[in-house]
Amino acid sequence: MRHTVLLVDDDPRVRTGLRRALRGEPYDILEAGTAEEALEILGGASVDVVVSDEEMPGMRGTVFLKEVRERFPDTVRFMLTGKATLENALRAINDGGISRFFIKPCNSWDLAVSIRQGLQQRDLMVAARRLLQRSRRQEDHIRRLERTFPQITRVERDEDGAIMLEEVPGDFEQLTREIFRHLEGE
């Protein structure tokens, strides 16, 4: 799956410089000149990372990144600013949930590495969420099977730790159908 990075800055020269710095990276790059334009892009495209300027006409970067955090929580967020203040940094971290704070002009290698790391972290979080959902579905199915076939999940072991099998009470054919129906649904 190819990732997408959105660069948000009102200065087209900055966007051009960032695009140039990131050429050769294994992701698609989109650009927006305002936070409002960026929100439109986010509403219609799957964006994995947003790199946003702080000082933009209309909506400030910290307000924009807070909105991104609320509406697109899986999107990794970075702040880029030419006027770094402690107040802006804290607001970006606390409200926008940013992963990194860059000062213009930023080191292009550091930005590229940070984006790669952010993408890896995002992919791991999405995969972990999927596994958790699958595990919960399987637990629910096991509970349903246990209600239909009591003690089907009970395991007895001998003194060596080997699993001892007993005859399963109930309709074995029905149990088999239930298990296959579950496996086909995965």
C-alpha positions as CSV (number, residue, x, y, z in Angstrom):
1,M,0.0,0.0,0.0
2,R,1.4,3.4,-1.0
3,H,1.2,6.1,1.7
4,T,0.2,9.8,1.2
5,V,1.7,12.9,2.8
6,L,-0.1,16.2,2.8
7,L,2.0,19.4,3.0
8,V,0.0,22.4,4.2
9,D,1.6,25.9,4.0
10,D,0.4,29.2,2.6
11,D,3.8,29.9,1.0
12,P,4.1,28.0,-2.3
13,R,7.9,28.3,-2.1
14,V,7.9,26.4,1.1
15,R,5.7,23.6,-0.3
16,T,8.0,23.4,-3.4
17,G,11.0,23.2,-1.2
18,L,9.4,20.4,1.0
19,R,8.3,18.5,-2.1
20,R,11.9,18.8,-3.5
21,A,13.3,17.6,-0.2
22,L,11.0,14.6,-0.1
23,R,11.4,13.5,-3.8
24,G,12.5,10.0,-4.0
25,E,10.6,9.0,-0.9
26,P,8.1,6.1,-1.3
27,Y,4.9,8.0,-0.9
28,D,2.6,10.3,-2.7
29,I,2.6,14.0,-1.8
30,L,-0.4,16.3,-1.9
31,E,-0.3,20.1,-1.2
32,A,-2.7,22.6,0.3
33,G,-2.2,26.4,0.6
34,T,-4.7,26.8,3.5
35,A,-6.1,24.7,6.4
36,E,-9.6,24.8,4.8
37,E,-8.2,23.4,1.5
38,A,-6.4,20.7,3.5
39,L,-9.6,19.7,5.3
40,E,-11.3,19.3,1.9
41,I,-8.4,17.1,0.7
42,L,-8.6,15.0,3.9
43,G,-12.3,14.6,3.5
44,G,-11.9,13.1,0.0
45,A,-8.5,11.2,0.2
46,S,-6.8,8.8,2.5
47,V,-3.9,10.8,4.0
48,D,-1.4,9.2,6.3
49,V,0.8,12.2,7.4
50,V,0.0,15.9,7.5
51,V,2.9,18.4,7.8
52,S,1.4,21.8,8.6
53,D,2.6,25.3,9.0
54,E,1.4,27.3,12.1
55,E,1.0,30.8,10.7
56,M,-1.5,30.7,7.9
57,P,-4.3,33.0,6.9
58,G,-7.8,31.8,8.1
59,M,-7.1,28.9,10.4
60,R,-3.9,28.6,12.4
61,G,-2.0,25.3,12.1
62,T,-2.6,24.4,15.7
63,V,-6.4,24.7,15.3
64,F,-6.2,22.8,12.0
65,L,-4.1,20.0,13.5
66,K,-6.6,19.7,16.4
67,E,-9.4,19.3,13.8
68,V,-7.3,16.7,12.0
69,R,-6.8,14.8,15.3
70,E,-10.5,14.8,16.1
71,R,-11.7,13.9,12.6
72,F,-8.8,11.7,11.3
73,P,-7.2,10.3,14.4
74,D,-5.0,7.7,12.5
75,T,-3.3,10.5,10.5
76,V,0.2,11.4,11.8
77,R,0.6,15.1,12.4
78,F,3.7,17.3,12.2
79,M,4.0,21.0,12.9
80,L,6.3,23.2,10.8
81,T,6.8,26.9,11.8
82,G,9.1,29.8,11.2
83,K,8.2,31.4,14.5
84,A,8.6,28.8,17.2
85,T,7.3,29.7,20.6
86,L,6.8,27.5,23.7
87,E,3.1,28.4,23.6
88,N,2.7,27.2,20.0
89,A,4.7,24.0,20.6
90,L,2.6,23.1,23.7
91,R,-0.6,23.9,21.9
92,A,0.4,21.7,18.9
93,I,1.4,18.9,21.2
94,N,-1.5,19.0,23.6
95,D,-4.3,20.0,21.2
96,G,-3.0,18.7,17.9
97,G,-1.3,15.6,19.1
98,I,1.6,16.2,16.9
99,S,4.5,13.7,16.6
100,R,7.2,16.2,15.7
101,F,7.7,20.0,15.8
102,F,10.0,21.4,13.1
103,I,11.4,24.9,12.8
104,K,11.8,26.5,9.3
105,P,14.0,25.9,7.5
106,C,14.0,22.3,8.7
107,N,16.5,19.6,7.9
108,S,15.1,17.7,5.0
109,W,16.8,14.5,6.0
110,D,15.3,14.8,9.5
111,L,11.8,15.5,8.0
112,A,12.1,12.5,5.7
113,V,13.2,10.1,8.5
114,S,10.5,11.4,10.8
115,I,7.8,10.8,8.2
116,R,9.0,7.3,7.6
117,Q,9.0,6.6,11.4
118,G,5.5,8.2,11.7
119,L,4.3,5.9,8.8
120,Q,5.7,2.8,10.5
121,Q,4.1,3.8,13.8
122,R,0.8,4.4,12.1
123,D,0.9,1.1,10.3
124,L,1.6,-0.7,13.5
125,M,-1.2,1.0,15.3
126,V,-3.7,0.2,12.5
127,A,-2.5,-3.5,12.4
128,A,-2.8,-3.8,16.2
129,R,-6.4,-2.4,16.1
130,R,-7.3,-4.9,13.4
131,L,-5.9,-7.8,15.4
132,L,-7.7,-6.6,18.5
133,Q,-11.0,-6.5,16.6
134,R,-10.4,-10.0,15.1
135,S,-9.5,-11.3,18.6
136,R,-12.7,-9.9,20.0
137,R,-14.8,-11.4,17.2
138,Q,-13.2,-14.8,17.9
139,E,-13.8,-14.5,21.6
140,D,-17.5,-13.8,20.9
141,H,-17.7,-16.8,18.6
142,I,-16.1,-19.1,21.2
143,R,-18.6,-17.8,23.9
144,R,-21.5,-18.7,21.5
145,L,-20.0,-22.1,20.9
146,E,-19.6,-22.6,24.6
147,R,-23.3,-21.8,25.2
148,T,-24.3,-24.3,22.6
149,F,-21.7,-26.9,23.5
150,P,-20.9,-26.5,27.2
151,Q,-17.4,-27.2,28.3
152,I,-16.1,-27.5,24.7
153,T,-13.2,-25.2,25.6
154,R,-12.3,-27.1,28.8
155,V,-8.8,-28.6,28.5
156,E,-7.6,-31.4,30.8
157,R,-4.0,-32.4,30.9
158,D,-2.3,-35.6,32.2
159,E,0.7,-35.5,34.7
160,D,3.1,-35.0,31.7
161,G,1.1,-31.9,30.5
162,A,-0.3,-33.7,27.4
163,I,-3.9,-32.7,26.5
164,M,-6.4,-35.4,27.3
165,L,-9.3,-35.6,24.9
166,E,-12.8,-36.6,26.0
167,E,-16.0,-37.2,24.1
168,V,-17.7,-33.8,23.4
169,P,-21.3,-33.8,24.6
170,G,-23.9,-32.8,22.1
171,D,-24.3,-32.9,18.4
172,F,-20.8,-33.2,16.8
173,E,-22.1,-32.5,13.3
174,Q,-23.7,-29.3,14.5
175,L,-20.5,-28.3,16.2
176,T,-18.5,-28.9,13.0
177,R,-21.0,-26.8,11.0
178,E,-20.7,-24.0,13.5
179,I,-16.9,-24.0,13.3
180,F,-16.9,-24.1,9.5
181,R,-19.4,-21.3,9.3
182,H,-17.2,-19.2,11.6
183,L,-14.1,-20.0,9.5
184,E,-15.8,-19.1,6.3
185,G,-16.9,-15.7,7.8
186,E,-13.2,-14.7,8.5
